[in-house]
Amino acid sequence: MGNLEPFKVIIAGGGVAGLALANTLQKADIDFVVLENRDVAPKIGASICLISNTGKIFDQLGVWKTICALNPPLTNRYHVDERGRLFDDSPMFREAMEQTGRPILFMERHFCLKTLYDNIEDQSKVRENTGVVSFSEDEGGVTVLTSSGENIRGSILVAADGVHSTIRRLIAESVAESDPERSQNLIRPYTSSYRTVFGTSPSRPEADAQASDGVVYHVYSRNRSGITTPGPKGLIFWFLFIKEETTYTTPDVPRYTESDAAASVEKYGDLTACPGYLFRDLWNTRVKGGMVTLEEGVVRGAWNNGGRVVLVGDATCKTTINGGIGGNLAVEGICNLANELVSLVRGTPTPTTQNITDSFERYEQKQRPRAEIAYMSSNMATRYEAMDTPWLRFLRWLSSWIRLGSETKAIMGYMGPAPFLNFLPDPDVDGASLPSN
Ligand SMILES: Cc1cc2nc3c(=O)[nH]c(=O)nc-3n(C[C@H](O)[C@H](O)[C@H](O)COP(=O)(O)OP(=O)(O)OC[C@H]3O[C@@H](n4cnc5c(N)ncnc54)[C@H](O)[C@@H]3O)c2cc1C
């Protein structure tokens, strides 16, 4: 027997995944509430790259034009050695834009989140400083207890609460006795062998002439590497990656302080970031920045609790930053989940728990292979750019002389099969709202 309460989605977490889902449900006329532990769209100095298939979904949601208007398209990827010498140049971003009709863009993560938030018509549905503490479930729905002691009722709970997901831990605890292996998979899903010092810094006019707009610089060095790109508004987005001395497993990963970051910059920051800048310079002039360890992996075992609770985004899969696809993957997951949910609710407005769990499983069947590809390719990119093994150092040397493959082909191969929202018009077919650039 189905439940008789109107369908409502409780979203835990107002990051990229949570806000993308809120926008998607708004488009589908499905009720929702977002519960965010902290402020929405905090300014922490991180940047994010959005690729063309995310652009298509954001186009369907009505936010892509705003994003394109304020962030210039990327054109090339420059591969640079540790002395700042260019050894390979790929026009992959420009070619991907020509083939998809959508640019690939770098922007402040804060801007991306704010744009998604601003597009939500009823912002009272986004509750800041309201964390999910626990949940309980019955055949009619799910009840969430918040950090302010309130009970909130919904039909399903979507855990978009990030890499250290509270909800993933609660599911793990609930099966600790009956299925200890599954419990451990949920509690300790990721490993971490690299960390990043990241930031946003103002560019210097005298150095600007040297660093080209639209270019992403990938700097290779032994056991460290970097990504830098001049962004909009005279800002430079940058990441310095450093190999950890040991491999950590989530949740036992270090939480770094500002002085830890400063010590790492002191030791490793003499690397060229892009023409005119060392990472040390960028750290010293940062507007904002920090240091985090880079977890990676795909959660093994089901991404749902066999009931009305499902994991999305970084709660299911974590990729290193070198591939630039973690946030994009989170949006893809939202798309795959929403396609299942919308079809379910439109066919059965009061679905049973079994109907719901089946739809969660169909979402995971589509998303898991994408997550595995994203995780593996990012894992390889991180190790290649940090020249982690003798073989990778040889490949890196070889790549100065022989092109090892087409980067455009690789990114098109990844983006080609990506999903879009199948209950909304296809903007590529209808030309509904293609951005002008
Ligand atoms: C420095 C940095 C740079 C990155 N750059 C890129 C990039 O260029 N391209 C890219 O694609 N990806 C990038 N990523 C990865 C990308 O940001 C993540 O994959 C993406 O943010 C995942 O989104 P999410 O919503 O799943 O998780 P998060 O962004 O972590 O959001 C989770 C949210 O849940 C909230 N929360 C936590 N616990 C609770 C709770 N109990 N109740 C309620 N709310 C809770 C948190 O406060 C947070 O706001 C980067 C990551 C980092 C750290």
The ligand as a Tripos MOL2 file, in Angstrom:
@<TRIPOS>MOLECULE
LIG
   53    58     1     0     0
SMALL
NO_CHARGES

@<TRIPOS>ATOM
      1 C1         39.2570   22.8410   -3.0770 C.3       1 LIG1
      2 C2         38.3310   22.0520   -3.9700 C.ar      1 LIG1
      3 C3         38.2590   22.3650   -5.3280 C.ar      1 LIG1
      4 C4         37.4380   21.6440   -6.1840 C.ar      1 LIG1
      5 N1         37.3950   21.9520   -7.5220 N.ar      1 LIG1
      6 C5         36.5820   21.2480   -8.3470 C.ar      1 LIG1
      7 C6         36.5120   21.5120   -9.7650 C.ar      1 LIG1
      8 O1         37.2160   22.3370  -10.3040 O.2       1 LIG1
      9 N2         35.6280   20.8020  -10.5080 N.ar      1 LIG1
     10 C7         34.8110   19.8840   -9.9530 C.ar      1 LIG1
     11 O2         33.9910   19.3090  -10.6700 O.2       1 LIG1
     12 N3         34.8640   19.5790   -8.6420 N.ar      1 LIG1
     13 C8         35.7310   20.2420   -7.8290 C.ar      1 LIG1
     14 N4         35.7920   19.9320   -6.5030 N.ar      1 LIG1
     15 C9         34.9330   18.8850   -5.9880 C.3       1 LIG1
     16 C10        33.5670   19.4150   -5.7930 C.3       1 LIG1
     17 O3         33.5890   20.6690   -5.1050 O.3       1 LIG1
     18 C11        32.7500   18.4190   -5.0210 C.3       1 LIG1
     19 O4         32.7820   17.1970   -5.6960 O.3       1 LIG1
     20 C12        31.3520   18.9170   -4.9340 C.3       1 LIG1
     21 O5         31.3530   20.0940   -4.1720 O.3       1 LIG1
     22 C13        30.4800   17.8710   -4.2770 C.3       1 LIG1
     23 O6         29.2980   18.4530   -3.9050 O.3       1 LIG1
     24 P1         28.4010   17.8330   -2.7620 P.3       1 LIG1
     25 O7         27.2060   18.7190   -2.7430 O.co2     1 LIG1
     26 O8         28.2250   16.3750   -2.9300 O.co2     1 LIG1
     27 O9         29.2510   17.9900   -1.4100 O.3       1 LIG1
     28 P2         29.7050   19.3160   -0.6600 P.3       1 LIG1
     29 O10        30.0350   20.3940   -1.6000 O.co2     1 LIG1
     30 O11        30.7200   18.8970    0.3370 O.co2     1 LIG1
     31 O12        28.3960   19.7780    0.1260 O.3       1 LIG1
     32 C14        27.9010   19.0940    1.2450 C.3       1 LIG1
     33 C15        27.1080   20.0750    2.0750 C.3       1 LIG1
     34 O13        26.4340   19.3660    3.1130 O.3       1 LIG1
     35 C16        26.5210   20.1010    4.3030 C.3       1 LIG1
     36 N5         26.3590   19.1400    5.4180 N.ar      1 LIG1
     37 C17        27.2720   18.2990    5.9340 C.ar      1 LIG1
     38 N6         26.7310   17.5600    6.9090 N.ar      1 LIG1
     39 C18        25.4220   17.9330    6.9920 C.ar      1 LIG1
     40 C19        24.3360   17.5230    7.8020 C.ar      1 LIG1
     41 N7         24.4700   16.5830    8.7450 N.pl3     1 LIG1
     42 N8         23.1410   18.1280    7.6240 N.ar      1 LIG1
     43 C20        22.9800   19.0840    6.6940 C.ar      1 LIG1
     44 N9         23.9810   19.5150    5.8910 N.ar      1 LIG1
     45 C21        25.1770   18.9380    6.0310 C.ar      1 LIG1
     46 C22        27.8760   20.7800    4.2380 C.3       1 LIG1
     47 O14        27.9220   21.9100    5.0720 O.3       1 LIG1
     48 C23        27.9780   21.1260    2.7590 C.3       1 LIG1
     49 O15        27.4690   22.4000    2.4740 O.3       1 LIG1
     50 C24        36.6440   20.6130   -5.6480 C.ar      1 LIG1
     51 C25        36.7090   20.2910   -4.2780 C.ar      1 LIG1
     52 C26        37.5560   21.0020   -3.4400 C.ar      1 LIG1
     53 C27        37.6530   20.6400   -1.9760 C.3       1 LIG1
@<TRIPOS>BOND
     1     1     2 1
     2     2     3 ar
     3     2    52 ar
     4     3     4 ar
     5     4     5 ar
     6     4    50 ar
     7     5     6 ar
     8     6     7 ar
     9     6    13 1
    10     7     8 2
    11     7     9 ar
    12     9    10 ar
    13    10    11 2
    14    10    12 ar
    15    12    13 ar
    16    13    14 ar
    17    14    15 1
    18    14    50 ar
    19    15    16 1
    20    16    17 1
    21    16    18 1
    22    18    19 1
    23    18    20 1
    24    20    21 1
    25    20    22 1
    26    22    23 1
    27    23    24 1
    28    24    25 2
    29    24    26 1
    30    24    27 1
    31    27    28 1
    32    28    29 2
    33    28    30 1
    34    28    31 1
    35    31    32 1
    36    32    33 1
    37    33    34 1
    38    33    48 1
    39    34    35 1
    40    35    36 1
    41    35    46 1
    42    36    37 ar
    43    36    45 ar
    44    37    38 ar
    45    38    39 ar
    46    39    40 ar
    47    39    45 ar
    48    40    41 1
    49    40    42 ar
    50    42    43 ar
    51    43    44 ar
    52    44    45 ar
    53    46    47 1
    54    46    48 1
    55    48    49 1
    56    50    51 ar
    57    51    52 ar
    58    52    53 1
@<TRIPOS>SUBSTRUCTURE
     1 LIG1         1 GROUP 0 **** ****
